Amino acid sequence: MYAVGAVEIDSVLMIIALSTEMETAHKLIVGTQMMRGFADCCALAQTRCRGGQTILNPWPLIGGCASTAVRDTSLIPANKAQPGDILILTKPLGSQIAGNLAVWMLREDKWSVVISRLDAETCARAVKIAEINMMRLNLNAARASKNFGAHGTTDITGFGILGHAENLASIQEAAVDLEISSLPVIRGLAKLERDITVDYKLTRGLSAETSGGLLIILPPENLEIFRAFMENVGEGEFWIVGGVKEGSRVARVVSDVEIIEV
């Protein structure tokens, strides 16, 4: 919803799965804290959780469905990219690897492999940075996109930055390409991917993200007011990751892409 500029959320429904593998007392403690965190997040989004459903599952899970009603004229157009526009990314990449890293840190066999390639402090920092970014709403980025003339936006989730850029490029009115020339990645994760056997395609822009940032197509003349707004709300860290070129409605990561460690 934030990716299309729907920044006022009417309501949210919650679904929570309590773990069948936990003792009853622990299940209640964990479930209560999950619900409290969910309600806090709704409050940050200036909305309320108005219902939902509870189920049982081996893993504790939580999710929801947000809804609102707005005029289509109030949404960010997705297809207005023009040559010379810039591409902005509002969160660093790497949450898929960081999520797995958090699990590997708890397993002696996996951790012994990881620690031989990346120091413990860098590992702990990478997990913490990923957690902080996954908890941060895209609300302010959506407001900035909407207020300062974005020519298109998408959130970065399961298809990775390139996959979502390809979807965005394919619907443009003008014959343009979205060219990604740099990838901001949480420090240490590109090295970890390079040194371990599992290929998450992070440096090719195809690693899945959980609660990733917005990829915003912005006219360059609006960059400074966009920056000032984001700094004013405490979210001044974002990256210009590429630009819009004349082309044939495709997206690509350049062969000599710059990896920016964050």
N, C-alpha and C positions, 0 to 999 in steps of 0.2 A: 504493500500500500504506500509506503514511503517512497518507493522507487517511481511511482507515478504521481507523487505530489499530494496524496491524500493524507494530510498531516493531522486532521482532527478525527479521532477514532470514536465512534459512538459506543461500542461495547466489545467485550472480549469474552469468549467462552473458554473454559479450561478443561483439559483432559489430563488426568494424573494417573500413573500406574504405580501402585505400591508393590514393593518387591515380595514375592513369595519365598525368597531365600533368607529374609531377615526375621529375627525374632520379633514378636508382636510389639514389645516395648520400643525396640529400635525402629521398627516400621512406622510407628506413630510419631516418634521424634523426627525422623527424616522427612516423612510426609508433611508434617506441620511446617517444617522449615522450607520445604519446596514450595508449598502453597503461600507462605509468607513472602518469599522472594518473588513469586509470580505476581502477587498483589502489589508489591513495591514497584515492580517494573511497570505494571499498569498505571500506577500513580505517576511515575515519571513520564509516561505517555499521555498523561492527563485524561485518562479514561478509567473504567472500572470493570472488574470481572463480575459478570452477572449470572453465572451458572456454569454448568459443565457436567462432567461424568468422571467417576473413579472406577478403575479396573485393577486387576491383579496381573502381574507379569514378573518373570524372573529378574529383569533389570528395572530399577526405578526410572521412570520416564515422566516428562512433563511437556505439554505443548498446548496449543490453543488455536482459536480461530477469531480473528478480528473482523469487524464489519463497520461500515459507515455508509452514508448516503450523501453524495456531493453532485454538483453539476459537472458535466464533462468538460465544460469550458474552464473550470478551475484547476484541471489537472495539467501536469507537465506534458507537452507534446513529445512524443518519442521519436519523431521522424523528420526533424528539421535541421539535421547536421549540415554544415556548410564547410567547404574547403577553408582551412585556416583556423577552424575551431580547435580548442585544446581538450584533451582528455584528462580528467581529474579522478583520482582514487582516494577515498577518505579513510580507509583502514589498510594496514599492511597485510600481506598474504602469508599463509603458512599454518592456518588453524588445523588443517587435516593432520599434518605431521605433528604439530604440537599436541593434539589430542591423543595421538598414538604414543607420543613420547611420555605423556603423563602416565599411561598404562605401563610402558616399558620400565619406568622408574620404580615400579612396584614389583617387578618380576626380575629375580636375580639373574636368570639366564640372559634375558634381553638387556638388562642394565649393564652387565659386564661388557657386552658388545658396544653399547652406546658410549660408555664412559671411556673406552679406549680411543674414541674418535672425537669426543666433545666433552669439555670439562663440566663438572656438576653445576657450577654457578651459572654458566651459559644455558644449560638445560633448564634449570629452575626458572631463570628469567624468561626464557622462551615460552614456557607453559603459562607463567603469570601474565605476560603481555598478551598472549592469545586469550586468556580468560577475561582480562579487562576489556579487550576489544569485542569479544563475543557478548559481553554484558552491556556494551554501549549501544544505545538506540541510534538509528539513522535519522532520527527526527530533525535534528538541527541541519544536517546535510540536505535533507529534503526541503526544509524551509528555505535554505540558501539557494538551492537549485530553482525552486519555484519563484522566489523573489527576484532573482538576478538573471532571468532569461535563459535557462538551460535549454538546449536544443534537443535533449534526450537524456534519459537516465536509465540505469538498470542496477539491480542489486547483484552482488557477486556471491553465488551460493554453489550449488552442486556441479555446475558445468565449468567452474573456474573462470578466471577473468577473460580468457580468450573465448571460451564457449559462449559466455554471455555477450561479449563484444560482437561475436559473429551473429547472434540473434538480433542484436540492435542494428548492426550494419545492414542486415538483409531487408529491413523494413523502411529504409530511408527513402524519402522522395527524390532527393538529388543522387546522382551517380557518384557516390563517394566511398572511400575506404576508411576504416578505423585502424590506424597504425600504432601499435604499442612498442615504445622504444625503451622503456625502463620498467622494472618490476620491484617495488618495495617489499622486502621479505624480512620477517622477524629474524634477528641476528642468530646465526648458527644453524638455521634449518636448511639452508641451501647446501652447506657443507655436509650436514648429517645425511641429507638425501644422496649426495654425491658419494658418500663413503659407505652407505649401507646398501643391501641388495634390493630393497623395495624401491621401485621408481614411482613416485607420486606425480611426476611431470610438473613439478612446481615451477622450475625455471623455464618451462615452455608455456606457462599460463594455463595449465589444464588441471591443476590440483584443486579438488573440491574445497570450498570454504563453508564454514558454519557461521551464520550471522556475520557475513562479510560486509564490507563497506559498499558505498554507491560508486559506480563508474558514471561520471557526469560529462556530457558534451557541453562545453561552455564557450561562448564567444570570448575571445581573448581580451577584449576591451572591458569585460566585466570581472576579470580576475581579481583586481585589487579590492573591489567592494565585496566580492565573495570572501576573499581572505580576511578583510576587516571584520565581517560578520562572524566568521568562524572563530577568529581570535577572541572576539568579544564574548562568545559563549563558551570559551575554554577548549575549543577543538581546532586550534590553529595548525595542527600537524596533518597535512594532506600532501599529495604528490601529483605533479604533472607527469603523467605516464606516457603521453603520446599526443597525437594530433589527427586531424581529419584531412585526408588528401583526396584529390580527384581520383575516381576509380570506378569500380563495378560492384559496389555494395558487399564487400568482403572485409573481414578483419584479419589481422596478422600480427604476430610478434616478430620483430626484425631479428635477423640472424645474429647480430652483434648486440643483442639486448643488454642493457646495463642492469645489473643486480644491485639494488640499493639495500644495504643491511640497516635495519631499523632497530 
